[in-house]
Amino acid sequence: MKNLVYAFLALPLWAQDPLSLRDAVNRALAGHPSLEAAAAQVSAAGTRRDQARSARLPKLSYSESWQRSDNPVFVFSSLLTQHQFSEQNFAIGPLNRPDALNNFQSQLVVDQSLWDAGMAKKQVRSAELGRQLSGEDERRARMAVVANVVRVYNGLVLGQEALNVAREAVRSAQADLERAENLRAAGVSTDADVLAIRVHLAGAREQEIRRGYDVQIAQAALNEALGLPLDTAHRLTTALEPLPVADAPLAGQEEKARQSRPEARQVRLALSLAETQSGIARASRMPQVSFRVAFEADRQRFVTRGGANWFAGAFLRWNLFDGFDGKARVAEAGQAVARARAQEKQVNAAVSLDVRRAYLDLKASQERIQVAEVTVAEAEENLRIVKNRYENGLSNVTELLRSETALADARVRRLAAVHDQRLASAALELAAGSLSADSSVLN
């Protein structure tokens, strides 16, 4: 099993596709299922806006019907509309007990709203706000995909670098063991020193094995985020190096987030939507005026023995009393507006907190990098001195192994600090609502 791990980690570079962080983000954005779902939601919201617009356009309908009856009123009116009424139809007998009559009727009707107190306009506005809300959902989903790829990509780079540190620790321990064996042969060292270094070497090899499997897990996570087979190998080209970060003031970052963050924009849109719905509720209590034009053809046979007529009219509809239903709807809409305003305050506070947390995490990681770089340099110099002293019999094996462990830990802490700084930079842009495929944090 151990040999299989080494074989996997030693795949030749020519067999792996080069992949930068920006390329990985673009690949994930190209076909992520969550983005497909969000895009479908935006399209559906757009169709609802088109539906609302249709209320302002004329409605044209056509109907075809057939009726047959000997009802005197039906026969009398049908003969009139068919233009087939004659003097003989005034006879009392046929008038009271007429023969059954067919009536094939064709109707073409045009309806047009003339005035609705602005209800149709407000409904279009409401649907447009719904589309914009869905658009913010899509933008939030895109940022979440970018943030996830940043996390798993840098996680894989960190795993590979940590593996390199573990390998270097193994090589250093092997050199120490060889040095200790030579010193023992020369009578300068003891068997206890050799055994202590062998135990240290075994521990270093355990770390190397663990790091190797961590790399496999991180690679699978990256491939899952990209929608690729989990065993796909990549040659990552974006190095785990500190990002240059502009020292923007915290207040400016918070204000930017309140303006650009999808959640903040959504609460403002929700407030506008609630106000629009309140306007619709009030408009529903106002009179409405409409116009209708109809053309009708009635025939005894499907195509013959018939006549045509037309109709035009204007209509006023005003619901004078609806059991206080309209008043209650207006009151409900007013409470929805109040709730939206309260939610806007709550979301803005939460957004500011997210920005502050990411901002301070970034500051902390930058300071950690500075400390870690100094620590690595000091640990390397300390190990060099201790090795020289050990070779000359001026230091014991315990001090040597402690120095080896301290250097490996310092290198891993520096890698972790750089990793955290890159993630914190992305988290700050995510909190501010500006994280995208073009962000500088992908460099």
N, C-alpha and C positions, 0 to 999 in steps of 0.2 A: 504493500500500500504506500509506503514511504517513497519508493522508487517511482510510483505512478504520479505522486505529487510533484516530485522533482521534474519528471518528464513533462508534465503539464506546464509548469512554470518556466521551463526552458524552451518553449516553442520558439522557433526561429522567427525573427522579426518580419522576414519576407512573407510568412504565412499569415500575418495579421494585418488587418486594415488599419491605416492611420486614422485616428479619430480625435479631433479637438473638442473642447467643451462646447464651443459654439456650433460645431457640426452636429454634436449629439443633441443639443437643444433643438436645432432646426429639424432633425430627423424625428424627434419626439413630437414636435408640433405638427408635422406633416400628416400624421395619421393616428393620433391618440384617440381612443374611443370616447373619452370624456369631452373632447373638443367637438367630435362629430355630433354627440348628443346636444351640446350647447348650441352648435350652429343650427341644428334642426329646431331647437326651441326658438331661436331668433327668427327663423323663417316662418314658423307657425305664428309668432307674434306679428310678423309683417302681414300675414294673410288676414289676421283679425283687424288690423288697421284698414286693409282694403275692404273688408266687410263693413266696417263702420262708415267708410266713405260712400258706400253704395246707398246709404239712407238719404243722401243729398241728390241722388240721380233719379230720373224718371224710371218708373217700373212699367214694363210692357209685358202683358200676358195674353195668351191665346187659349181658348177653350172650344171644345166641340162636344155636343151632346145630342142625344136622341130621346124623345119622349113620345108616348102614345097613350091616349086616354079618350073616354067618351064623356068626361066631366064637362058639363055645359060651359062653365066659365073658361076652362082650358081651351075647348074647341073655339069658343067665341073670340078669345084673345089671340089664339094662334092664327085664326083666319085673318084677323086684322094685321098682325105683324107680318104674315106671309103675303099681304096685299091680295088676298083671294076672297075677301068678303063681298057678297053680292046681295041683291034685294031678296032673293029666295031664302037667304039665311035668316030673314026676319020672321019667317013663318013660325007660328007658335009651336007647332009640333016639333020640327027639327031644332027649334031654339031650346025647347025643354029637354028633348031626348035626341041629341044629335048622334050621328054615327061616329065611331072611333076615328081619331085623326092622328096622323104622324106629324111630328115637328122636329126637323133636323135644324139645330141651332149652332151657328158659329159666332164667336165673340172675340173681338180684339179690344183690349182695355189698356189705357195709359193712365197711370196715377203719378202725380207729382206733388210733393210737399212744398207749399209756398212759404209757410212760416211756422217754426216750431220753438220759438223762444231761445234759439241757439242750441237746442239739445243735440242735433246731429253734429254740429261743430264741436261740441264738448265731447261727444262720443268718439269722434275722430282723434281729438287731443288725448283722450283717455287711452285709446288703443296705441297711439304713438308713444305715450309714456310707458305702456307695457312693453313695447318693442325695445325701448331704450333700457328698461330694467333687464330684459333678457340679454341685451348686448353687454351690460355690465357683468352679468353672470358668465357670459362667454369670456370676457376679458379676465375675470377672476380665475376661471378654469385654465386659461392660457398661462397666467402667472404661476398658478400652482404646478403646472407641468414643468415650467422652466425651473422653479425652485426645487422640485423633486429631482430633476436631472442634475442640477448643480450639486445637490446633496450626494447623490449616489456616485456621480463621476468623481468628485473630490474624495469621496469615501474610498473608491477603488484606487485612486492615486496614492492616498495616504496608506492604504494597505500594502501597495507595492513598495513604497518607500520604507515602511516599517519592516517589510520583509528584507529589503536590502540592508537595513541596520542589523537585523538578526543574523543575516549571512555574514556580515562583516564581524559581528561579535563571535561567530563560530570560527571564522578564519583567525581572528586574533587569539582566541582561546587555544586553537590548534598550535599556533606559533608559540604561545606561552608553554604549552605542554612539551613541545619539542625543546624549547630552551631549558625547561626545568629538568628534563631527562638528561640533557647534555651536562648541566650543572651537577646533577646527581652522579653521573659517570666520572666527573672530575672531582667528586668528593666535596663539592661546595653546598649542594642541596641534599634534602632527605627524601625518603619515600613518602613521608606525610605531605610534603609539598606537591609531589607528583600526583598523589591521590586527590588532594584538594583541587588541583587544576582539572583533573579528569571529571570530578563531580561538577565543577563549574562548566566544563565543556558539554557535559550531558544536559545541563540546564539550558545552555545556549541552543543546543540542537532541538530541545523541546519547544523553545520559543520560535525557532525557525519553522518547525512543523506546524505549530498553531497559526503563525502568520501566513503560511502557505494556504491553509484552508480558509483563513479569513479573506484572502484575495479571491479565492473561488466563489465564496458567498457574495462578495462585493461585485464581482463581475456578473454573476447571475442577476443581482439587483439592478445593475445598469442595463443589461439586456432586456429585463422585464419592463423597465421604464421606456425603452426604445421600441418595444414591440418586436424584439428579435428572439430567435432561439436562445435559451439560457446558456448554452455552451459556446456561443459565438465569441471568438477571441478578437481583441482590439489592441492596437498599439497607441496608447494615449499620448497625445502630443502637447497637452496643456500642463505645464509643470506646476508642482506644488510650491509656488513662490508667493511671497506677500504681494498683495495688490496695492498699488498707489491709491490712496483714498484722500479726497479733498476734505479739508477740515471745515465742513459746513456747520453753521450754528444749529443747535437742537431746535430752537423755536422755528427756524425756517423749515426744517424737516417736518415738524409737526403740522405747520400750516400747509405745506405741500401735500401731506398725506390727507388732510381734511378736504383738499380740493380734488385730488386725483385718485384716492383709494376707491376701488369699486364699491365697497360697503358704504362709504361716506356719500358717494354719488347716488347710490341706490336709495338711501334714506331721504335725500333731497327730492329725488324723483317720486318716491312714495308719498312725500308730503304734497307735491304738485298733483299727483294722481288723486289723493284724498280730497284736495280742494276742487279738482275737476268733477269728481263724483258728487261732491256737495252741490256744485252748480247744476249737474244733471238732475239731481233730486228736486231742486227748486224749479227748474225749467219744466219738469213733468207736471207741475201744478198750474202752468200757464196755458192759455188757449192755443190751439193748433189749427192752422188753416191748410187745406189741401185742395187739389183740383183733379177732376177725372174726366176723361174723354173716352167714349166707348162707341164702337161700330159693331152692329149686330145684323146677321142675316138669318132668316127663318124660312124653311122650305118644307113642303109636304113630301117631296122626294129629295134624295140626297143632293141632286144638282139642279132640279127644275121645280117649277111651280112655287116660287118663293119671292120674298121681298127683303129689302134692307132698310135699316134705320140707324140713326146715330143719337148719341146722348152726350151732353157736356154739363158739368156742374161744379160748383165750388162748395166746400164743406167747412164748417167751423165746429170744432170739438173742444169743449171746456168742461173738465170734471169739477163741478161746483162743490160736491161733497162726496168724499170717499171713506167716510167713517174714521177720519183723522189718520188714515194710512199714509198719505203724502206728508203730513206734518211730522209723523214719527220717522219717516225715511230721511227727511231733512235733518232732524235732530240726531239720528244715527250717523249721518254723514259728517255732521259737525263734530261729534265725538271721535270719529276716525281721524279727522284733521288734528285734533288735540293729541291723540295717541301718536300720530306720525311726528308731531313736533317734539314730543317727549323722547321718542326713539331716536330722533336726530341728535339730541343732546347726549343720549347714552352712547350711541355709536361713535360720535366724535371724541368722547372721553376715552373709549376703548381703543380707538385708532391712535390717539396721542400716547396712550400707555404702550401700545405695541411698538411705536416708533422709538419711544424712550428706552424700552428694553433692548431693542436691536442696536440702538445708538451706543448704549453703554456696554453691551456685549462686544461691539466692534472696538471701542476704546480699550476695553480690558484685553482683548486678544492682541491688539497692537503693542500694548505694554508688555504682555507676556512674551511676544516675539523678541523684543529688545532684551529682556532678561534672559531668555533661553539662548540667544545667540552668544551672549557673554558667557553663559554657563558652559556651552559646548566648547568654546575656545579655551576656557580655563580647565575643563575636564580633559581636553586633548593634551594640553601642556602638562597637566598633573600626571597623566598616564605616561607620557614620554619620560618625565623625571623619575617616576617610580620604576619603570622598566630598567632604566640605566642603573638605578640604585640596586635593584634586585639582581641584575647581572653581576654587579660588583660586590654582592653579599652585604649591602648596607640596608636592605629592606626585606621584609618577610613576605611570604606568599599571600597572607591575608590582606595586606595593604595593596598588593598587586591586583588581586581579584576584586577588591572593593573599588579600585580605580577603574577597572574594566567595566564593572556594572554601572558605575556612576556615569561613564561616558555614554554607554548605550542608552541609559535612562534619559540623559540630557538631550541626546539626539532625537529620541522619540517624543520628548516634551516639546522640542522645537517644531517638529513636524505637526504635532497636534495643535500647537498654537497657530501655525500658518493655516492649517486646515480650518480651524475655528474662525480665523480672520476672514477667509474667503467665504465661508458660510454666513458669517455675520454681515459681510458686505451685501450679499444677496438678500439676506433677511431684512436689512435696512431698506433696500429698494422695494422689496415686497411689501413691507409695512407702509412705505410711502406711496405705493401704487404705481411705481415706474419700472418695475422689473419686466424686461422683454427680451426678445432674441437679439436686440441691438445693444443691450446694456454692456457697460464697460467691465462689469464684474465677470463677464465670460472670457475676458482676455487671458 
